[in-house]
Structures are given as structure tokens and as C-alpha cells.
Amino acid sequence: MVERACRRCHYITEEKICPNCKSTDLSEDFSGVIFIFDPENSVIAKILKIEKKGQYAIKVR
């Protein structure tokens, strides 16, 4: 399957609807990947305002 990144929250998924924010605005054109395992204690998650663990794109076009 094809991975897509949500343009709204940057969550990476293989679905056609983002399971994180329920948006349908997804793109196959993204770069950079970060993995958030513990969003409550992650400085990166706080800076990027990520509240759920998962795989996120750094830049989505």
C-alpha cells in the first residue's frame, strides 16, 4: 500500500482518511519522518503539538 501524510496533522497512514484527525486531505509527497512513542514526555511532540503516538512527516507538500 501507499503511505500518505495528512496535510493538517502530518500523521502518516496507509488509509484514505487520517485516523488521527479524520481529515481526507492526504498527500503522497512528504519528506522527513519522526516517530513519537511517548507524546506526554516528548519535547519534540510538545513543540509540534502532537498528542498521539505514531509516525509523522516533517514536511508535507
C-alpha positions as CSV (number, residue, x, y, z in Angstrom):
1,M,0.0,0.0,0.0
2,V,0.9,3.6,-0.4
3,E,1.8,5.7,2.6
4,R,0.3,9.2,2.7
5,A,0.8,12.1,5.1
6,C,-2.1,14.2,6.4
7,R,-1.7,17.9,5.4
8,R,-3.4,19.0,8.6
9,C,-1.6,17.0,11.3
10,H,1.2,15.3,9.4
11,Y,0.3,11.8,10.6
12,I,1.5,9.1,8.2
13,T,-1.1,6.4,7.2
14,E,-2.0,3.9,4.6
15,E,-5.7,4.7,4.9
16,K,-7.7,7.2,2.8
17,I,-8.8,9.1,5.9
18,C,-6.4,10.2,8.6
19,P,-7.1,8.2,11.8
20,N,-5.6,10.9,13.9
21,C,-7.7,14.0,12.8
22,K,-10.2,12.4,10.4
23,S,-9.1,14.6,7.5
24,T,-9.2,13.4,3.9
25,D,-6.6,15.9,2.8
26,L,-3.7,13.5,2.4
27,S,-0.6,13.7,0.2
28,E,1.9,11.1,-1.0
29,D,4.5,13.9,-1.3
30,F,6.2,14.3,2.1
31,S,9.7,14.2,3.5
32,G,11.3,13.5,6.8
33,V,9.8,11.1,9.3
34,I,9.7,11.2,13.1
35,F,8.4,8.6,15.5
36,I,6.6,9.6,18.6
37,F,6.4,6.9,21.3
38,D,5.6,8.9,24.4
39,P,3.9,12.2,23.4
40,E,3.3,13.3,27.0
41,N,7.1,13.3,27.8
42,S,8.5,14.2,24.4
43,V,9.9,17.7,23.9
44,I,9.6,17.3,20.1
45,A,5.9,16.3,20.4
46,K,5.2,19.3,22.5
47,I,6.9,21.7,20.0
48,L,5.0,20.1,17.1
49,K,1.7,19.9,19.2
50,I,1.5,16.1,18.7
51,E,-0.8,14.4,21.2
52,K,-0.9,10.8,19.9
53,K,1.9,8.4,19.4
54,G,2.7,7.4,15.8
55,Q,4.7,8.2,12.7
56,Y,4.6,11.8,11.5
57,A,6.0,13.6,8.4
58,I,8.2,16.7,9.0
59,K,7.2,18.3,5.7
60,V,4.1,17.7,3.6
61,R,3.6,19.1,0.2
